Amino acid sequence: MANPLHAALGAAQTVTASALVRQFGLWQDRAVRAPVYILHRGRPRLALTSVDLLEALCAPQPGDAGRRTALDTMLDASSEIVAIIDADLFVTHLSIVARDYFGAEASRLLPLDRFFPRPAADLLVETVRRVIARGTSETIGIAAPRGAGRRLSVTVKPWRDGAVLFARDITVEEDLRHAEDQVRALDQALATGSAAAACIDLRGRLASPTPSLAALTGIAAEALAGSRFVALFEPDMHAALAAAIEAVIADGVPRSISAVRLLDRPRSPIRIGFSPLRRGAVPDGVAAILIED
């Protein structure tokens, strides 16, 4: 069945993607006068149009108060907190994610600094002013307006006479980065003595070997990656070590065991503590601490 939109537009304003690529200059000239519809399997799927026409479509019209515009629709397609700021630093549009985030009190035509606590509001306002004045984007980190101790990453880009603001909560990312830094520092401290940390996956293999484990075993971390944990010890201990690891994964109860390093001459006893690693409620492996007796 013929597509009614295609029939109404006629061939003058419809084009296939391949033809558009080959003769882009021709079709962009036509798009200045009216939208050019790009066909996919014979049906219009995308449109190429001029910036002037797009801005006219997105601009609020007289009597549009309380009615949705094309700009509202585009903003609500975003999964981020998005706000449009005018030249007077008033918020004129919010994405649906932003409206949910700021709550029922958030509405259009409020000053930007009403959405954030001070001093975060002052820093954000200063940043938006610079972006509007210079026409260049900036990204800053500020305290979130909701939830004590939470932080937002905010990117401000120039848009028309004002700016568009994209924000996302980075609290979890920063907490994870801080935890990783702490773990890294502890591992570096372990590497200075006769102890090491290790992570063992569900198959009993070393995952991301640590510098402290490399120092304790005398094997480079790259060579340790993916190797069986029990292979670091005398063969007569392999079964007991594997059983301890499997038991920790199964019941989540920490355990300790003694073993002897394979590469040491004379033999060097090691005390090993195992504790479960979880991804949510699901077992994800075992953490191990190795200490020379």
Secondary structure, 3 states (H helix, E strand, C coil): CCCHHHHHHCHHHEEEHHHHHHCHHHHHHHHHHCCEEEEECCEEEEEECCHHHHHHHHCCCCCCCCCCCHHHHHHHCCCCEEEEECCCCEEEEECHHHHHHHCCCCCCCEEHHHCCCCCHHHHHHHHHHHHHHHCCCEEEEEECCCCCCCEEEEEEEEECCEEEEEEEECHHHHHHHHHHHHHHHHHHHHCCCCEEEEEECCCCEECCCCHHHHHHHCCCHHHHCCCEHHHHECHHHHHHHHHHHHHHHHHCCCEEEEEEECCCCCCCEEEEEEEEEEECCEEEEEEEEEEEC
